[in-house]
Amino acid sequence: MQKFCLFTFEKNLSQYKMKGIENIIFDLGGVIINLNNKLTENAFVELGAKDFNKFFGHGFAASFFKDYEVGKITSEEFINNIKQLGDFSMHGDDKIINAWNVMLLDFPKERIELLKALGNRYRIFLFSNTNALHYEEVRKIYQQTFNEEMNDLFEKTYYSHTHQMRKPDISSYQFIINENKLNAASTLFVDDAFINIQGAIDAGLQGLYLPPSISIMDIKW
């Protein structure tokens, strides 16, 4: 099966068809839940972390951000590291947590309905680079919106901070493939960070990249 990415079909979405796909692994942030990373960057700059954008950005993480994403440090240690980026002497931990979570927006209802429909046709999974604070906030947003558990949408969920692995490491995709006895060639990985798509393709998966102008609602599943 030929490997592919969405950008190849961006101008011809109506002609794009799912062929030979049996399993789908979805990213969470930017694919299912809406994000705005700039809101968190701006919030931390306002709190005193003037160079925050040097340590945090879409599709990658640096220094202690990586450690937090794979559960090597606790939320308390993460917050203490954040405090080293600027003068937070006037701010409590709650303000830091709020600034960290402000990027997390909403779950569009139509995307959730689509996932439920896809779950009847494919084996669907979730693989997210996230962290303990974001995970709890995302679950709360989903619960308050739909009055149900987000993880129930999927056959199985994988979060970097609980499984101690993160995208785009090839071994992380291989772990999911092996644990669920998936045929990599018939498994589609969907993400809005191209570096993560490349890692999935290197692991033998099919890759579907969602650029900013495209959502999962635009795909002819």
C-alpha positions as a printed Julia matrix, in Angstrom:
221×3 Matrix{Float64}:
   0.0    0.0    0.0
   1.33   3.41  -0.92
   2.13   5.8    1.91
   0.34   9.12   1.73
  -0.22  12.44   3.45
  -3.22  14.73   3.21
  -1.34  17.69   1.75
  -1.09  15.76  -1.53
  -4.89  15.84  -1.79
  -5.58  19.23  -0.2
  -7.15  20.73  -3.34
  -9.12  17.62  -4.22
 -10.6   16.39  -0.96
 -13.76  15.11  -2.67
 -11.61  12.62  -4.58
  -9.83  11.36  -1.48
 -11.08   7.94  -0.39
 -10.1    5.56   2.39
  -8.77   2.43   0.72
  -7.53  -0.64   2.56
  -7.71   1.02   5.98
  -8.9   -1.12   8.9
  -7.6    0.86  11.9
  -7.23   4.58  12.66
  -5.03   6.16  15.32
  -6.0    9.77  16.06
  -4.04  12.57  17.63
  -6.01  14.59  20.2
  -4.95  18.25  20.28
  -5.73  20.15  17.08
  -7.42  17.11  15.57
 -10.26  16.36  18.0
 -10.1   19.2   20.52
  -9.41  22.73  19.28
  -6.2   24.32  20.54
  -4.64  27.75  20.52
  -1.02  27.48  21.67
  -0.59  31.23  21.29
  -3.0   31.82  24.18
  -0.7   29.92  26.55
   2.38  31.67  25.21
   0.76  35.07  25.68
  -0.48  34.15  29.16
   3.01  33.2   30.32
   4.55  36.31  28.79
   2.03  38.36  30.78
   3.01  36.46  33.93
   6.68  37.26  33.38
   8.14  34.47  31.18
   9.33  36.73  28.35
  11.19  33.99  26.44
   8.5   31.34  26.8
   8.32  30.74  23.03
  11.93  29.51  23.07
  10.91  26.53  25.19
   7.46  25.66  23.88
   5.92  25.32  20.44
   3.58  23.28  18.26
   4.93  19.88  17.22
   7.91  19.89  19.55
   8.93  20.39  23.15
  12.24  21.33  24.76
  14.04  20.63  28.05
  11.66  19.89  30.93
   8.59  20.02  28.66
   9.69  16.69  27.19
  10.29  15.27  30.64
   6.79  16.28  31.7
   5.23  14.81  28.56
   6.72  11.4   29.3
   5.98  11.45  33.02
   9.58  11.82  34.18
   8.67  14.76  36.39
   5.57  15.54  38.44
   3.2   18.45  37.92
   4.76  20.13  40.96
   8.24  19.79  39.45
   6.94  21.07  36.13
   5.44  24.16  37.76
   8.69  24.8   39.61
  10.58  24.61  36.31
   8.12  27.07  34.76
   8.9   29.48  37.58
  12.54  29.5   36.51
  11.57  31.06  33.16
  10.62  34.4   34.69
   9.61  36.32  37.78
   6.58  34.49  39.16
   7.0   35.73  42.72
   3.69  37.6   42.54
   1.74  34.64  41.19
   0.47  31.45  42.8
   0.48  28.0   41.23
  -3.16  28.37  40.19
  -2.3   31.18  37.8
   0.49  29.11  36.27
  -1.85  26.15  35.83
  -4.52  28.36  34.28
  -1.97  29.83  31.86
  -0.81  26.34  30.92
  -4.38  25.15  30.29
  -5.74  28.2   28.49
  -4.73  26.75  25.11
  -7.34  23.99  25.52
 -10.53  25.16  23.84
 -13.5   23.0   22.86
 -14.65  19.7   21.35
 -16.81  20.41  18.27
 -19.89  18.2   18.51
 -19.67  17.11  14.88
 -16.18  15.69  15.39
 -17.36  13.55  18.3
 -20.31  12.29  16.29
 -17.92  11.42  13.46
 -15.64   9.47  15.8
 -18.58   7.49  17.12
 -19.61   6.64  13.56
 -16.05   5.68  12.61
 -15.89   3.43  15.65
 -18.57   1.28  14.03
 -16.47   0.81  10.9
 -12.87   0.8   12.08
 -10.85  -0.01  15.15
 -10.01   3.47  16.43
  -7.34   4.5   18.9
  -5.98   7.71  20.42
  -2.3    8.63  20.78
  -1.55  12.01  22.31
   1.58  13.8   23.45
   0.18  15.38  26.59
   0.78  15.77  30.32
  -1.01  15.32  33.61
  -2.4   18.86  33.88
  -3.66  18.96  30.3
  -5.1   15.46  30.53
  -7.25  16.32  33.53
  -8.43  19.58  31.98
  -9.29  17.93  28.65
 -11.28  15.2   30.4
 -13.15  17.87  32.36
 -13.99  19.89  29.23
 -15.28  16.76  27.49
 -17.28  15.59  30.51
 -18.9   19.0   30.96
 -19.76  19.18  27.26
 -21.06  15.67  26.6
 -21.65  14.19  30.07
 -19.65  11.09  29.17
 -16.08   9.78  29.35
 -13.8   10.83  26.5
 -11.76   7.61  26.58
 -14.88   5.59  25.78
 -14.73   6.9   22.21
 -11.77   4.64  21.48
 -10.83   0.99  21.71
  -7.73   2.09  23.6
  -6.04   5.39  24.43
  -2.34   6.17  24.71
  -1.09   9.27  26.51
   2.6   10.08  26.5
   2.78  10.91  30.2
   1.19   7.62  31.33
   2.89   5.33  28.81
   6.29   7.08  29.04
   6.59   7.39  25.27
   5.97  10.22  22.84
   5.65  11.02  19.17
   7.55  11.09  16.85
   9.7    8.29  18.36
   9.31   5.27  16.08
   9.25   2.93  19.09
   6.06   4.6   20.37
   4.1    3.7   17.23
   5.58   0.22  17.19
   4.41  -0.31  20.78
   0.81   0.48  19.81
   1.04  -1.7   16.69
   2.38  -4.66  18.63
   0.13  -4.35  21.68
  -3.02  -4.29  19.56
  -1.79  -6.73  16.89
  -2.35  -4.17  14.14
  -1.33  -4.52  10.53
   0.69  -1.32  10.16
   0.06  -1.1    6.42
  -3.71  -0.97   6.97
  -3.51   1.42   9.92
  -3.92   5.16   9.39
  -2.32   7.69  11.75
  -3.9   11.17  11.79
  -2.07  14.18  13.22
  -1.74  17.94  12.68
   2.05  17.96  13.25
   3.99  16.77  10.21
   6.95  15.58  12.28
   4.61  13.1   13.99
   3.29  11.92  10.62
   6.83  11.29   9.44
   7.55   9.21  12.54
   4.41   7.15  11.91
   5.35   6.54   8.28
   8.85   5.49   9.34
   7.18   2.94  11.64
   5.25   1.51   8.67
   1.9    3.21   9.27
  -0.13   5.19   6.76
   0.09   8.9    7.53
  -2.6   11.54   7.16
  -1.42  15.08   7.86
  -4.03  17.72   8.69
  -2.75  21.22   7.85
  -4.35  24.2    9.63
  -7.0   24.69   6.92
  -8.25  21.08   7.08
 -10.14  19.15   9.76
 -11.26  15.55  10.09
 -14.68  16.74   8.94
 -13.22  17.45   5.47
 -12.14  13.85   4.88
 -14.29  11.45   2.9
 -14.11   8.55   5.34
